[in-house]
Amino acid sequence: MILGSPEFVADAAVSICGAIGAFIVLRSLDDIVQTAPVRRSFRFCLWVLVVLMVARVGHWGNMGWAFTATTYAMAALIPLAALLLAEVLLRRHAPPWLKKLCGGGAVVFVLLGLVSFDAIEFWHVLGLLLLQLVGLTGVAWFTFSRDYDSLSLAENQSISRMALSFLLILPFMLSDFMRTPAVDLPVRLGGLAVLALCWLSIGFRRSGLKQSEILRGFGSVVVVSVGLTLLLMVVAPLSMRNGMQVVSVLVAAIMLLAIWQASIALHIEDGSIVAMREMARVTGSGPQAGLELLRRGAGAPEAVLLLESDLGDFDIPALRGEFASLNHRQQIDAGNSELMNWLFSRYGATHAVALTQDPLILVMLNNPAIAGADTSQSGFGAIARMATLITGEKQS
């Protein structure tokens, strides 16, 4: 493929979007998956996709043997990675024939990927296509034929979404093998398959998100992309082939944006979940217990406890008055007095919590994680109030 041609640009853009999407999910994996074995299998699957999406851009651009060998090797690992993930999610072994197919096929085609013979190139690519089709179809069958009663509702939902991703992946993956003189597709769509998997993965733990809503969201992305392309074709005339390429790149870009936005929302939601979990696990009382709750629940491990004796440089009665109406303050408050600004500056803090009024005991925090995702400060306020209550102060 010629570097800079419309085909290469479209293929490369979709593939790189897929790689970035998989990397975003990798960074959010600890928030998405709570079980260590599932996390390991999922991480392996995502790294295979990231490497494949990047390497094949070099392969398509004829940038050297290393890109070609890596592309073929990673493509051969996809059915095996999907099978390992399905087994750990279902908590049971796959049929022996499916293990032999995915495992044996991976070994054979990884080794074949290290050599390059023009005489067998056609059969090599055809065999790799059949391995992916049969392997992924087998994994999808394995997931759909599971014992639903042996798994929880949340587990069944996550597995169903993974199976749905296989249904989306298969037709898109086919397009990666169809850039031939006989069937010359305008753009390879494997990157869209990866983005679909990432989109579904981000929602694994969202029990309220229905599959029909996910499919409608995907359909909306396609409709918006087609509409934008039609508008573009009015301004700058494009051939049907170029129009399809533009649609594909737009779909990939919008899906990538949706994945990134969903990962941010997941982080915000998790902050509130962590706060509630830590409040539910509170044991003990006193200033130290209040400090530990703020460190864990607010996501501020470096928070420090200041007793009244540590505040000798400050006007204690005036400082106590600053917390009379509200037991927590933040640096960005517009109405902060000079005394409060000095307090924040002195201890390099962004938030302060008064655990008790008499004697005055403060906790100084610098950029607590929950506050960064809580524009209304209600989550941080709840943590601060709970810390005050377990310390022993009775405030109205």
Phi, psi and omega in degrees: 000140183280127177298135180089352177288155179305322180297313182295317181299315180295313179300314183294319181297314180296318181294317180294322175300320177298318179296316180295319178300316178295324179291324177298317178295322177303316181292335181260008190298323180296332178278333183277316186242127182266335184271129184299313180300320178294321180298319180296313181295319180294320180297317178300315180299316182293320179295323176300316181292319179299311181297317180299312183299323180282315185295324185287342173297317176293324178296314180294329180273008179054048183267007175135164183298322185300319179293320180294312181298317180295320180299311181294321181294314181293322178298325179290335182276348185300309179299322179294316179298318179295321180293317179298319179293318180297318181298316183287329177289320181277346182058040174205160183279147175284161176303146182305322182296324180288322177296316180295320181297309184288316181289311180295319178298321179297315181297312183298312186280337171293318178293320178295329180293340181278347178243157182223108177234121181299331184293331182250007185303315181299313182291327178297311181293320179297317179297320179294321177298313180296322178299315180293317181297308183290318182296311181290325175296319178297319179294320178298317177298319179301319181286322182288333182268017183290166174274100184298327184289339182277355183240155179286169179300317180295320179294316179298323180294316179297318181293321178298322178292324177294317178298321176299322179296326177295322178296326177284326185290316189305307180294328179290320179298326179303324184295337180291341182254007189246023172270078182230164177301327182283317180234095186255083178293145183290338182205143175276136190247013180302326179297326177293326177297318179295317179297322177297317178299317180295319179299315179292324182295321180301329183265014182306318187266003182265092185295334182280352182270114183274155179298323180297325178291322178296315180295322177295323177297317178296318178297323178296321178299316180296315181298315180298318181296318178296318179298316179296322179293320178297321176296319179295323181292335177288320182284313182232103184308128179234149173288164179300323180296313179294325178297319178295325177294318179295317179302315182297317180294320178295317178301314180298316182294318181291321178296321178297318177298319179295321179295316179297317180294320179295325179293324177292316179298323179297319179296319180296313180297320181295326178301317179291322179296316178299317181299314180295321179296317180292325177293324179289335183265007184299132173226149178083178180211174181103170182302322182294321177296319177297319178298314181296323177297316180294322179297314184278310186289325181268353180071047180225074186297342182260014178301143183240148180261129180241118174278166181300327179292340178277351186252032184299335181280355184251158173282099188300311179302318179293321180293322177298322179295332179296333182253014184294321183264340182212129187278359176224143180227157177229155187297329187275001178301130183294330185267016182297137176280171177298326179296315180293320178298322178294320179300312180296319180293319183299321184253009177056043186246160176248340181222149177224139179233130176267108180287321175220158181263322183218102002287158181283120177234121182246153168240125179255128183235145178245111178051060176300139187301319184294329181289329181294334181252011187233082186297330180277350181065013181290321179296315179295323178297322179294317178297317181297319181293318178298320178298321178295317182295317182285343174286334176120357181277134178257098181250148178275000000 
